[in-house]
Amino acid sequence: VSTQSTGKKRKEKKKSSRMKSIVHCKHLVIGAGIVGLSIGARLSHLGSTFVIEKNLKFGEETSSRNSEVIHAGLYYPFESLKTKLCLRGKELLYQRCKNKNINYNQIGKWIIGQNNNDFNYLQNIKTKGQQLSIPLEFLSRSQIETQEPNVRATEVLFSPTTGIVDSHGLMSSLEIEIINNGSFLATNSQVISIEKKKNYYNIEIKTKSNEKFIIQTEIVVNCAGLHADKIAALLFESWQQKYKLYYSKGQYYGYYGLPLVKRLIYPIPDKNLQSLGLHVTIDLAGRMRFGPDVHYIDRLDDYSLIDNGSVNIAWETASTYLKNIDKTKLYLDYAGIRPKLAAPNESFRDFIINEESEQGFSNFINLIGIESPGLTSSLAIAEQVENLIY
């Protein structure tokens, strides 16, 4: 009897050793870019929160490969989420930077016109800005020539509320907030399955060392950026097509030597808003750079820098509105990839932020196509997600 009993215990022990450990929390946020960290920080005040990130560190993809611009909220359709959340996000972001000592500079932006069609566009933007209470002003010829002698423009619309921000410093402050509230950020942790139970979700996680565990949670927020459509499809297969993402790669160009301008310089954007044009930014260290250009790609990991004439094209494009650019000082700096809902040449697509009760998945929130102005909008997106839940 004792031998049988011992054998039974060994069998039970072996069986239990194969069982996955289970972690319980109220909120699970998938993706630790700027948006996921913003949501995690906000929800961590309301209950136990896990933020899951597949990469080694937070913000390694779109959040760390962009222009770091705080946008004014000028370009998108009046009633769109991009406009609403950019305006609210700008307010929250400047406030957080001041309160948390995050490095930023409200440097301002010039939107430049070079012909009558451009002037009509700028006039429409000015009118829209008045309706949205965004301060904007046209500059005189003498102001243009005195303030930015290297800029070629017949008309300039000045946006004083546009700025730049230390995106890494912002993300670090959000990580600290999550931890200080007793919640967690788990990196090197990839979601491999999602299963809905009666009142909660089982999320299976695999670590880089191939260990697996389960997170049981009441509320799931999918803000996986470039991977958000694939994460959504783990729960409901038809979302793979409904939320299909396209990948837009943009290369940025650095410039050796002193900058030729003191503020951000933007040409008139594409009519379908797939790009705001090859613009000039000044980073917090005072370096000038150009970009991004736009190339739709198929691979999510293609951050390679390829000069197949692109440096010369960037120089030619920038030279249409900026004088004295030395082509020999221009170089490929880095590349970023944006998740886009719009296919190439397709018209404007707004952010998708859906609580999926109508599909039978209550307390599951999908955030899809969160590209520009996602950084500016991030804190407002977190506010919106909280309102969807509570």
For each residue, the residues with C-beta under 8 A, 3 or more apart:
1: 4 5
2: 5 6
3: 6 7
4: 1 7 8
5: 1 2 8 9
6: 2 3 9 10
7: 3 4 10 11
8: 4 5 11 12
9: 5 6 12 13
10: 6 7 13 14
11: 7 8 14 15
12: 8 9 15 16
13: 9 10 16 17
14: 10 11 17 18
15: 11 12 18 19
16: 12 13 19
17: 13 14
18: 14 15
19: 15 16
20: 204 212 213 214
21: 213 214
22: 213 214 215 216
23: 50 213 214 215 216
24: 48 215 216 217
25: 28 47 48 49 50 183 184 215 216 217
26: 43 46 47 48 49 217 218 219
27: 40 43 44 46 47 48 49 50 217 218 219 220 221
28: 25 49 50 52 201 203 215 217 219 220 221
29: 32 36 39 40 43 49 50 51 52 221 223
30: 36 52 191 203 220 221 222 223 224 231
31: 35 36 51 52 53 222 223 224 225 227 228 231
32: 29 36 37 40 51 52 53 55 58 59 185 187
33: 36 37 58 59 61 62 63 171 223 225
34: 37 38 59 63 167 170 171 174 374 375 378
35: 31 38 39 63 223 225 367 370 374 378 381 382
36: 29 30 31 32 33 39 40 51 53 58 221 223 224 225
37: 32 33 34 40 41 51 58 59 171 174 175 178 185 378
38: 34 35 41 42 174 378 379 381 382
39: 29 35 36 42 43 221 223 381 382 385
40: 27 29 32 36 37 43 44 49 51 174 178 183 185
41: 37 38 44 45 174 177 178 181 382
42: 38 39 45 46 379 382 383 385 386
43: 26 27 29 39 40 46 47 49 183 219 221 382 385 386 389
44: 27 40 41 47 49 177 178 181 182 183
45: 41 42 181
46: 26 27 42 43 49 386 390
47: 25 26 27 43 44
48: 24 25 26 27 182 183
49: 25 26 27 28 29 40 43 44 46 178 181 183 184
50: 23 25 27 28 29 183 184 185 186 215 217
51: 29 31 32 36 37 40 178 183 184 185 186
52: 28 29 30 31 32 186 189 191 203 205 215
53: 31 32 36 57 58 185 186 187 188 189
54: 187 188 189 190 191 227
55: 32 58 60 61 187 188
56: 60 187 188
57: 53 60 187
58: 32 33 36 37 53 55 63 171 175 185 187
59: 32 33 34 37 63 64 167 168 171
60: 55 56 57 63 64
61: 33 55 64 65 225 226 337
62: 33 65 66 225 226 336 337 338 339 371 374
63: 33 34 35 58 59 60 66 167 171 225 375
64: 59 60 61 167 168
65: 61 62 303 334 335 336 337
66: 62 63 69 167 336 372 375
67: 164 252 279 281 291 292
68: 164 165 166 167 281 283 284 375
69: 66 109 162 163 164 165 264 281 375 376
70: 90 93 94 104 106 161 162 163 164 165 375 376
71: 74 75 86 90 162 372 373 376
72: 86 90 109 129 134 136 159 161 162
73: 76 83 86 87 90 132 134 373 376
74: 71 111 125 128 129 134 136 159
75: 71 125 269 273 276
76: 73 80 82 83 86 273 348 350 373
77: 80 82 83 348 350
78: 83 128 131 132
79: 83 84
80: 76 77 83 84 348 350 351
81: 84 85 350 351 353
82: 76 77 85 86 350 351 373 377
83: 73 76 77 78 79 80 86 87 132
84: 79 80 81 87 88 380
85: 81 82 88 89 351 373 377 380 381 384
86: 71 72 73 76 82 83 89 90 373 376 377 380
87: 73 83 84 90 91 132 134 380
88: 84 85 91 92 377 380 383
89: 85 86 92 93 373 376 377 378 379 380 381
90: 70 71 72 73 86 87 93 94 161 376
91: 87 88 94 95
92: 88 89 95 96 379 380 383
93: 70 89 90 96 97 165 170 376 378 379
94: 70 90 91 97 98 104 106 163
95: 91 92 98 99
96: 92 93 99 100 102 170 173 379
97: 93 94 100 101 102 103 104 165 170
98: 94 95 101
99: 95 96
100: 96 97 173
101: 97 98
102: 96 97 165 166 169 170 173
103: 97 165 166 169 284
104: 70 94 97 163 164 165 166 284
105: 163 164 284
106: 70 94 160 161 162 163
107: 162 163 164 262 263 264 282
108: 158 159 160 161 162 163 263 264
109: 69 72 158 159 162 263 264 265 266
110: 139 148 151 153 156 157 158 159 263 264 265 266
111: 74 122 125 156 157 159 266 267 268
112: 118 151 152 153 155 156 157 265 266 267 268 321
113: 118 119 121 122 153 154 155 156 157 268
114: 118 152 153 154 155 320 321
115: 118 119 154
116: 119 120
117: 120 121
118: 112 113 114 115 121 122 154 155 268
119: 113 115 116 122 123 154 155
120: 116 117 123 124
121: 113 117 118 124 125 268
122: 111 113 118 119 125 126 138 155 157 268
123: 119 120 126 127
124: 120 121 127 128
125: 74 75 111 121 122 128 129 136 157
126: 122 123 129 130 136 138 157
127: 123 124 130 131
128: 74 78 124 125 131 132 134
129: 72 74 125 126 132 133 134 135 136 159
130: 126 127 133 134 136
131: 78 127 128
132: 73 78 83 87 128 129
133: 129 130
134: 72 73 74 87 128 129 130 159 161
135: 129 159 160 161
136: 72 74 125 126 129 130 157 158 159
137: 157 158 160
138: 122 126 155 156 157 158
139: 110 143 144 147 156 157 158
140: 143 144
141: 144 145
142: 145 146
143: 139 140 146 147 156
144: 139 140 141 147 148 151 153 156
145: 141 142 148 149
146: 142 143 149
147: 139 143 144 262
148: 110 144 145 151 261 262 263 265
149: 145 146 323
150: 260 261 322 323 324
151: 110 112 144 148 156 261 265 321 322 323
152: 112 114 320 321 322 323
153: 110 112 113 114 144 156 321
154: 113 114 115 118 119
155: 112 113 114 118 119 122 138
156: 110 111 112 113 138 139 143 144 151 153
157: 110 111 112 113 122 125 126 136 137 138 139
158: 108 109 110 136 137 138 139
159: 72 74 108 109 110 111 129 134 135 136 162
160: 106 108 135 137
161: 70 72 90 106 108 134 135
162: 69 70 71 72 106 107 108 109 159 264
163: 69 70 94 104 105 106 107 108
164: 67 68 69 70 104 105 107 264 281 282 283 284
165: 68 69 70 93 97 102 103 104 169 170 375
166: 68 102 103 104 169 170 284
167: 34 59 63 64 66 68 170 171 375
168: 59 64 171 172
169: 102 103 165 166 172 173
170: 34 93 96 97 102 165 166 167 173 174
171: 33 34 37 58 59 63 167 168 174 175
172: 168 169 175 176
173: 96 100 102 169 170 176 177
174: 34 37 38 40 41 170 171 177 178
175: 37 58 171 172 178 179 185
176: 172 173 179 180
177: 41 44 173 174 180 181
178: 37 40 41 44 49 51 174 175 181 183 184 185
179: 175 176 182 183 184 185
180: 176 177
181: 41 44 45 49 177 178
182: 44 48 179
183: 25 40 43 44 48 49 50 51 178 179
184: 25 49 50 51 178 179
185: 32 37 40 50 51 53 58 175 178 179
186: 50 51 52 53 189 205
187: 32 53 54 55 56 57 58
188: 53 54 55 56 207 208
189: 52 53 54 186 205 206 207
190: 54 205 206 207
191: 30 52 54 194 203 204 205 224 231 234
192: 204 205 206 212 234
193: 202 203 204 234
194: 191 201 202 203 204 220 231 234 235
195: 201 202 203 204 235
196: 201 235 360 361 364
197: 200 201 202
198:
199: 218
200: 197 216 217 218
201: 28 194 195 196 197 216 217 218 220 235 363 364
202: 193 194 195 197 214 215 216
203: 28 30 52 191 193 194 195 214 215 216 217 220
204: 20 191 192 193 194 195 212 213 214
205: 52 186 189 190 191 192 212 213 214 215
206: 189 190 192 210 211 212
207: 188 189 190 210 211 212 213
208: 188
209:
210: 206 207
211: 206 207
212: 20 192 204 205 206 207
213: 20 21 22 23 204 205 207
214: 20 21 22 23 202 203 204 205
215: 22 23 24 25 28 50 52 202 203 205
216: 22 23 24 25 200 201 202 203
217: 24 25 26 27 28 50 200 201 203 220
218: 26 27 199 200 201 363
219: 26 27 28 43 363 364 365 389
220: 27 28 30 194 201 203 217 363 364 365
221: 27 28 29 30 36 39 43 365 367 385
222: 30 31 228 231 232 364 365 366 367
223: 29 30 31 33 35 36 39 228 367 370 381
224: 30 31 36 191 227 228 230 231
225: 31 33 35 36 61 62 63 228 339 370
226: 61 62 245 247 300 337 339
227: 31 54 224 230 231 300
228: 31 222 223 224 225 231 232 243 245 339 366 367 368 369 370
229: 232 233 239 240 243 244 245 368
230: 224 227 233 234 240
231: 30 31 191 194 222 224 227 228 234
232: 222 228 229 235 236 239 240 243 366 368
233: 229 230 236 237 238 239 240 243
234: 191 192 193 194 230 231
235: 194 195 196 201 232 239 361 364
236: 232 233 239 356 359 361
237: 233 240
238: 233 241 242
239: 229 232 233 235 236 242 243 366
240: 229 230 232 233 237 243 244
241: 238 244
242: 238 239
243: 228 229 232 233 239 240 341 352 366 368 369
244: 229 240 241 341
245: 226 228 229 339 340 341 368 369
246: 296 339 340 341 342 343 344
247: 226 296 297 298 299 300 337 338 339 340
248: 274 294 295 296 297 337 338 340 371
249: 294 295 296 297 302 303 335 336 337
250: 275 291 292 293 294 295 335 336 337 338
251: 291 292 293 295 305 306 310 332 333 334 335
252: 67 289 290 291 292 332 333 334 335 336
253: 289 290 291 311 314 330 331 332 333
254: 287 288 289 330 331 332 333
255: 259 260 287 288 289 290 325 329 330 331
256: 329 331
257: 326 329
258:
259: 255 262 282 286 287 288
260: 150 255 288 322 323 324 325
261: 148 150 151 265 280 282 288 322
262: 107 147 148 259 282
263: 107 108 109 110 148 282
264: 69 107 108 109 110 162 164 279 280 281 282
265: 109 110 112 148 151 261 279 280 321 322
266: 109 110 111 112 269 276 277 279 280
267: 111 112 277 278 279 320 321
268: 111 112 113 118 121 122 277
269: 75 266 273 275 276 277
270: 273 274 275 276 277
271:
272: 342 345 346 347 348
273: 75 76 269 270 276 348
274: 248 270 294 340 342 344 345 346
275: 250 269 270 292 293 294
276: 75 266 269 270 273 279 372
277: 266 267 268 269 270
278: 267 290 291 292 293 314 317 318
279: 67 264 265 266 267 276 290 291
280: 261 264 265 266 288 289 290 318 322
281: 67 68 69 164 264 288 289 290
282: 107 164 259 261 262 263 264 286 287 288
283: 68 164 286 287 289
284: 68 103 104 105 164 166
285:
286: 259 282 283
287: 254 255 259 282 283
288: 254 255 259 260 261 280 281 282
289: 252 253 254 255 280 281 283 333
290: 252 253 255 278 279 280 281 314 318 330
291: 67 250 251 252 253 278 279 314 333
292: 67 250 251 252 275 278 335 336
293: 250 251 275 278 310 313 314
294: 248 249 250 274 275
295: 248 249 250 251
296: 246 247 248 249 343 344
297: 247 248 249 302 337
298: 247
299: 247 302
300: 226 227 247 337
301:
302: 249 297 299 335 337
303: 65 249 334 335 336 337
304: 335
305: 251 332 333 334 335
306: 251 310 332
307: 310 311 332
308:
309: 312 313
310: 251 293 306 307 313 314 332
311: 253 307 314 315 327 330 331 332
312: 309 315 316 327
313: 293 309 310 316 317
314: 253 278 290 291 293 310 311 317 318 330
315: 311 312 318 319 325 327 330
316: 312 313 319 320
317: 278 313 314 320
318: 278 280 290 314 315 321 322 325
319: 315 316 322 323 325
320: 114 152 267 316 317
321: 112 114 151 152 153 265 267 318
322: 150 151 152 260 261 265 280 318 319 325
323: 149 150 151 152 260 319
324: 150 260
325: 255 260 315 318 319 322 329 330
326: 257 329 330
327: 311 312 315 330
328:
329: 255 256 257 325 326
330: 253 254 255 290 311 314 315 325 326 327
331: 253 254 255 256 311
332: 251 252 253 254 305 306 307 310 311
333: 251 252 253 254 289 291 305
334: 65 251 252 303 305
335: 65 249 250 251 252 292 302 303 304 305
336: 62 65 66 249 250 252 292 303
337: 61 62 65 226 247 248 249 250 297 300 302 303
338: 62 247 248 250 371 372
339: 62 225 226 228 245 246 247 368 369 370 371
340: 245 246 247 248 274 343 349 369 371
341: 243 244 245 246 349 350 352 368 369
342: 246 272 274 346 347 348 349
343: 246 296 340 346
344: 246 274 296
345: 272 274
346: 272 274 342 343 349
347: 272 342
348: 76 77 80 272 273 342
349: 340 341 342 346 369
350: 76 77 80 81 82 341 369
351: 80 81 82 85 367 368 369 370 374 377 381
352: 243 341 366 367 368 369
353: 81 365 366 367 381 384 385 388
354: 365 366 368
355: 362 363 364 365 388 389
356: 236 359 360 361 362 364 365 366
357: 360 361 362 363
358:
359: 236 356
360: 196 356 357
361: 196 235 236 356 357 364
362: 355 356 357
363: 201 218 219 220 355 357 389
364: 196 201 219 220 222 235 355 356 361
365: 219 220 221 222 353 354 355 356 385 388 389
366: 222 228 232 239 243 352 353 354 356
367: 35 221 222 223 228 351 352 353 370 381 385
368: 228 229 232 243 245 339 341 351 352 354
369: 228 243 245 339 340 341 349 350 351 352
370: 35 223 225 228 339 351 367 374 377 381
371: 62 248 338 339 340 374
372: 66 71 276 338 375
373: 71 73 76 82 85 86 89 376 377
374: 34 35 62 351 370 371 377 378 381
375: 34 63 66 68 69 70 165 167 372 378
376: 69 70 71 73 86 89 90 93 373
377: 82 85 86 88 89 351 370 373 374 380 381
378: 34 35 37 38 89 93 374 375 381 382
379: 38 42 89 92 93 96 382 383
380: 84 85 86 87 88 89 92 377 383 384
381: 35 38 39 85 89 223 351 353 367 370 374 377 378 384 385
382: 35 38 39 41 42 43 378 379 385 386
383: 42 88 92 379 380 386 387
384: 85 353 380 381 387 388
385: 39 42 43 221 353 365 367 381 382 388 389
386: 42 43 46 382 383 389 390
387: 383 384 390
388: 353 355 365 384 385
389: 43 219 355 363 365 385 386
390: 46 386 387
